[in-house]
């Protein structure tokens, strides 16, 4: 048994559904293949933070472009997507970190991204439950949050309104215009998009992606306990670190009045189980920034896996080894933020259009070439 499509998207997370929509908009006959839930996996496990990050010019360009696309899409999102813009406050623990926040603020403003440095008093006024010993913060008011699983389902619905179909199939291999699934069916596609997240390397083994485990905690309802997404400045070091484990403070308010508390990052941790020592260190870190957390009740904790690349940029574009395979993976903790831009860049590439931002920094070839050289291939 076989079926033919213009594009086959492997993975129905936020990135895969966004890619399906963009391909359907271009008039392609599209199939989305995933054996799990739409908006499951890392999409369901993450915080849903739409944030501009500036670790590199390429990261800033991609996150800002995607944030603008989310702003354009927001009016049509269903209420279940809980899209809102509380903004982010990056928190400085001391004066050295305040200097870094000033640099970050100048960089954002240089790129026309609204940002405002808050001194210690302004930070206390903005977030009264924070530790009063903190030095200050950087408010980035256009950063948003949303329920990413709901948003993924909306993107899929939009794609299906075009000429896309969802097939609940578990993919076992891809390549040479063919997608093989676990029941023996072979699907044929002019293009195959590997948007399988942390499992992408199982289907495209040559890509340098590592699985990175993270923990999150959900509290009971405490409306306005925090008012913004709160992130310690040191989070950037943890996100970019290649150490086996890192912990950083990150708290997000939700429309329900609940809060999501993170975050942890672990390499070489395969099991889905919550690891209590990691959770304890994460909560201890959070209590330093929010001392009254001890008085609140947590209702659930869970884990998920991010797809991490060596240079902290995703893989967007054609595979170096198979011209029929395109990659849309390796977003680590920014898949929700960058989903719409990833899909738009990929669709532009397939259609031969000029993109709003340069595509080359995200091409998989930048890392696959290095991997080949390290393995002794020419």
N, C-alpha and C positions, 0 to 999 in steps of 0.2 A: 504494500500500500504506500502511496506517495502523494504529495501535494506540492504545488508550485506557488511561490510568492515573489514579489519584487523585493521585499525586505522581511527577514525573520529576526525578531528581537528576542534574545534569550535573557529572561529576567523581567519580572513584573513589579520591581520595586520602583522607587520614585524616578530613578534615572531611566530605566527601561520603558516605563509608561510615557515619560516625556519624549523619549526617542520615537516611540510608536506614534505619538501624536504628530510630531514634526514630519515624519515620513508619510503619514496619511495626508497631512496638509499638502504635501507635494504630489499627491495623486497616486502614490504607490499602493499596491495591494499588500497589506501588512499582516503578519501573524506574530502574536506575542506568546511565547512558550514559557510556562513556569508550572512546576508541580506543586508549588505551595500557594499561599494566599497572596492576593494582590496587595501590594504595600506591606508585605511581610518582611522577614529578614532584618537587615540593618535599618531599613526604613521605619519599621515598627519599633525597633529597639532604641532609636536615637531620640535626641531632644527636640528636633524640629526647629533649630535656630537658623535663621537666614541672616548671615553675618558677613560683613566685609572684613577680610583678613589681608594683612600686608607683609607677610613674611618675605615675599618676593614681588617684583613688578608683575609677573605673570599671574601669581595668585590674586593680587589685588585686582587686576583687570578682569579675571574670570568671575570672582565673587561679586564685584560691583556690577558687572554686566548682568549677571544672573539675578541679583537683587532687584535691578530695574525691571527685568522681565517678570519677576514675581509681583512687583508693584502693579504692573500692567494687567496681570492676570487676576489679582486679588478681587476686583469687583464681581467676578463671575464664580468665585469659589463658593461652595455650599457652606452653610453655617457650621456644619460638622467639622470643617477644616480649621475652625477656630483661629483664623488668620488675624493677627493684630500686631501693632508696632510699639511695644513697650520701650524699645531701644536697649542698647547694651551699655553697661558701665564697666569699663576695665578698671580694676582696683589696684592702686599702688599701696604697698605695705610700708614703704619708707621713702626718704627723699631721693635716693638713687633711682627708685622705680618711678618717682614723679618726673624725673628728667627724661626717662624713656617715654613716659606718657606724653610729655610735651613734644618730643620728636614724632611720636605716632600721630598726634593731633595735627602737626604741621604737614605731615605726609598726606593725611586724609584731606585736609583743606586744599592742598595743592592739586588734588584730583577731584575737587568740587564735591567732596563728601562732608556733609555737616558734622562737626565735632566740637566739643567744648570741654576744656579742662575744669575740673571741680576741685577746689581746695578742701581741706578737712571739714570745714564747717558746711560748705555746700554739699559735700557727700553725705554728712549726717542728716541734712534737711531732705535730701533726695531719698535716703534709705535709713530711717531712724534705727533699725534693728542691727545695723552693721556695728562691728567692733569700733568704739570711738577712738582707738589708738591708730587707726588707719590714716595714711597720709593724704589720700585724695583719690580722684578717679578721672576717667575720661568718658564722657557721655557721647555715644554715637546714636542719635535719636531715630535714624531710619532703619535700624536693624529690627527684624521682625521674628515672630514665632508662629508656628502653625502645627496642626495635627497632620503629620506627613502621610500617614496611611490613608486618611480621608482624601488628601490632595492627590495621591497616586490613583485612587479609584476614580476621582473626577477626571484626571488626565486620560485614563483608560477609556472612560465613557465618551469623552470627546473624540478619541481616536476611533472608537467603534462607530460613532456617528459618521465618520469618514468611511474608509474601506479597510478596517482592521478587524481581526478576530482574535479572541483569547482562547488558547488551547491549553488545558491543564495537563501538560505533559512534562515529564522529567527528562531533561536533555542529558545524554551521556557522551556525545562527541559532536564536534562541528568541524567543517573544513571542506574546501573544494565545492562550494555551493550546496553542501548537504548538511542537514541537521538530523542526527540519529537520536531517537528517544527510547525510553526503557521498554516500551511495548513492541519494539521492532519496527515502528513506522519510520520512514525516511521522508523528510520534508526538503524540498528544493527551493533555494532562494538565490536571486541574483546577488543579494548582499545579506550577510549574516552579521548582526550586531551583538557582540558579547557584552551584555550589561549584567553579568551575574555576580557583581560585587566581590565579596571575599572568596567566592568559589570560582572566579573567572579563570584563575590559573589552572584549574582542573581541566578546563576546556581549551585553553591556549597556554600550554605549559611553558613556553619560552618567555612569558612576561614576568618581570621581577616584582611580583606582588606578594606581600606577606599578610597573613591574618593577624589582626590586632584586637584583642578582647577588651571590652569595656563594661563597667557596671553602672547602673543607675538606680536611684531610690525615688519612690513617689510618696509624698506625704498626704495626710488627710487635708481637709479644706481649711485654709487659714487666709482668707482674702486680704490682700494688701500687706501681708507680712513682708513680702518683697514686691517692688513695683517695676523693676527692670530686670532684664537678664544681667546677672552679676557674674563676672569672670575675673579671677585674679590674673594679674599681668604675667605671673610665672607660668600660667597655663600654656603660653606660647612655647616655652622651653620644653614642657612635657609633651606637647603635641608634635614637636619636631625632633624629640630625642629618639636615639636608637637604643637606649637602655632597655633592658628586659621589662622594667615596670616603672611607671610614673603616676603620680597622684596630683590633682590640682582641684581648686575650688571653682565650682560652676553651678549656679542655681538659676532656675527658670520659673517664673510665675505662669500659671495657665488660667484660662478664663473660668475654669471650675473653682478657682480658689486654691487648688492644689499646687504643689511645687515639685519640680524635678530637680534632684540633687546629683551632681556628678563631681568629678569624673575620674575614671581610672583608665590606664592604657597598659596592656600586657602583650608582649610577644610570646610565642611558644606556649600558649595556654589554650588548649583545644576544647576542653569540656564546656558545656553550656551552663554548668552549675554555678551558683553564686558562691564565691569564695569569701568566707567570713573575715579572714585576716585582711584581705584587700578592702572589703567593705568597711571594716573598723577604721583603717587608716584614712579612707576617703571621708568618713563621717567626722573623724577627729579633725581633719583639715577644714571641713566645712564649719565646725563649731568654733574654730578660731575666728573666722570671719563673721559668723552669726552665732554669738554665744547663747542665744535663747533657743537654739534648735533643740537643746535637751528637753525643753518643755513641750515639744511638738511630737506628734505620733506619725510614724511611717507605716504605710499600709502595704507596700510591695517593693521588692527589689528584683532586678533581672539583669541579664547580660546580653550582649550582642557582639558581632564581629565586624570590624571595619577592614576595608581593603587598602593597605598602605603601600606606597611606592617609596623608593630611596630618596627622591628629591621633593616629596610632599606635593607633587602636582599629579593630576589624574592623567590617564591614558585616553586620549580622544583622537580617533582617526584610524587609518588603515594599519592592519598588522603588517609587519615587515616580511613575514613568511608566507602569507596567504592573501592575495589581493581580494578575495571574496569575503574576508573577515574584517570587520571594523570593531574597534574597542571603545567602550564607554564605561570605564571602571577605574579603580585606584584612587577614589576620592577621599579615602580615610574618613575623617569626621566632617567633611564638607559636601557630602553627596546631596543632601537636601538643599543646601544653599545653591549649589552649582548645577543642579539637575537641568533646569531650563536652558541655561547657557550651553551646557554640554550637548544637549539635543539639538539646539540651533546650530552650533558649530559643525556637528556631525552632518546634519541635513545640508548645510551650506557646502560642505566638502563633497558630498555625494552629487549634489546638483551642479557643482562647479561655480557657485556664487561667491562673491566677495563677502567676507564676514565683517561684523561690526568691530571685532577685535582680531588681532593676528591669531591664527590657528596653530602656527608652527611650534610654540612652546609646549604644547600638549600632545604633539605627535608621539605615538608609541616608539617610533624609530630612535628617538633620543636616548632611550634606555635600552632598547633591544639590541642596538649596535654595541653598546658598552658590554652588555651581557655576553654577546657573541665573542667579542674580543677576549673577555676574561676566560671564556671556555675554550679559547684556542682556535675559533673558527675564523675564516677569512670572509 
